Amino acid sequence: MAKQDAKPEDSGKETATPAEAAPAAPKRPEIKFDDSNVIASYANFCRVTGTPEELIIDFGLNNQPMGIPTEAIPIAQRIIVNFFTAKRLLGALNMSIQRHEAAFGVLETDVQKRVQPSARQMAAPSS
């Protein structure tokens, strides 16, 4: 193929950038919501159960986070979703966790592994 040289008379013309040349992507509609009546609660425990059609997620506050709780964990919220919504939730949570870990480091979900380093430091004598 022959190489085409730029002609001097073309130098004053503006050329379209690739973004301008491509057809504009359709705008996604903005989803509006009203969270003025939302009730927020904290949970450090969740249990996931379900049926063939739905996923049931219970949230509660475990007052005994170390070991096996001896008292019942009060469930404060129960969310029931279909599996399509659950998969979208999984993707959104995964993306949020990845961003957090990229900024702050890997989250260790095993409590024993998180506690041991500080416990070792306390047990070791100072020099």
C-alpha positions in Angstrom: 0.0 0.0 0.0 1.2 3.5 -0.8 1.7 5.9 2.1 -0.4 9.0 1.8 1.3 12.3 2.6 -0.5 15.2 4.2 -1.3 17.8 1.7 -0.4 21.4 2.7 -3.9 22.6 1.8 -5.4 20.1 4.4 -3.3 21.4 7.3 -5.8 24.1 8.2 -8.7 21.8 8.4 -9.8 20.2 11.7 -10.1 16.5 11.6 -12.6 14.5 13.7 -11.2 12.6 16.6 -12.1 8.9 17.0 -14.6 9.8 19.7 -16.3 12.3 17.4 -16.3 10.0 14.5 -18.1 7.2 16.4 -21.8 7.4 16.9 -22.8 8.7 20.2 -23.7 6.0 22.7 -27.2 6.2 24.0 -27.5 7.8 27.4 -28.5 5.5 30.2 -31.7 6.8 31.9 -31.0 8.1 35.4 -32.7 6.1 38.0 -34.4 8.4 40.6 -35.1 7.2 44.1 -36.3 8.6 47.4 -34.3 7.7 50.5 -35.8 10.3 52.8 -37.6 7.6 54.9 -34.8 5.1 55.0 -33.9 3.5 58.4 -30.3 2.7 58.7 -29.0 0.0 61.0 -25.5 -1.6 61.6 -24.9 -5.3 61.1 -21.8 -7.3 61.7 -23.5 -10.6 61.1 -25.4 -12.0 58.0 -26.9 -15.3 57.2 -27.8 -16.3 53.7 -30.5 -18.9 53.0 -33.0 -19.3 50.2 -35.4 -21.2 48.0 -35.1 -22.1 44.3 -36.6 -18.7 43.4 -35.3 -16.4 46.1 -32.3 -15.5 48.2 -33.0 -14.5 51.8 -30.4 -12.4 53.6 -30.7 -11.8 57.3 -28.7 -9.0 59.0 -28.1 -8.7 62.7 -25.7 -7.6 65.5 -23.5 -10.2 67.0 -22.4 -9.0 70.4 -20.0 -11.9 70.7 -17.8 -11.7 67.6 -15.1 -14.0 68.9 -15.8 -17.7 68.9 -19.3 -19.3 68.8 -21.9 -17.0 70.2 -23.7 -18.4 73.3 -26.6 -16.0 73.0 -29.1 -15.7 70.1 -28.1 -13.1 67.6 -31.1 -10.7 67.1 -31.9 -10.3 63.4 -32.8 -6.7 62.6 -33.4 -6.8 58.8 -34.4 -9.5 56.4 -34.0 -8.8 52.7 -35.5 -11.2 50.1 -34.4 -10.8 46.5 -34.6 -12.9 43.3 -31.4 -14.4 42.0 -31.1 -11.8 39.2 -31.0 -9.0 41.8 -28.7 -11.0 44.0 -26.2 -11.4 41.1 -26.3 -7.6 40.5 -25.8 -7.0 44.2 -22.8 -9.5 44.1 -21.3 -7.5 41.3 -21.8 -4.2 43.0 -20.4 -5.4 46.3 -17.4 -7.1 44.5 -16.6 -3.8 42.7 -16.9 -1.8 46.0 -14.6 -4.3 47.8 -12.0 -4.2 45.1 -11.9 -0.4 45.1 -11.6 -0.4 48.9 -8.8 -3.0 48.9 -6.9 -1.1 46.2 -7.0 2.0 48.3 -6.5 0.5 51.8 -5.2 -3.1 51.4 -6.6 -6.6 51.5 -9.4 -7.2 54.0 -8.8 -10.3 56.1 -12.2 -11.9 56.9 -10.8 -14.4 59.4 -11.0 -12.7 62.8 -8.3 -14.9 64.3 -5.8 -13.8 61.7 -6.6 -10.2 62.3 -6.3 -10.5 66.1 -3.1 -12.6 66.3 -0.6 -10.0 65.1 -1.6 -7.5 67.8 -1.9 -10.2 70.4 1.7 -11.2 69.6 2.9 -7.7 70.0 1.3 -7.3 73.4 2.8 -10.7 74.6 6.3 -9.9 73.3 8.5 -8.1 75.9 9.7 -4.6 74.9 13.5 -4.2 74.4 
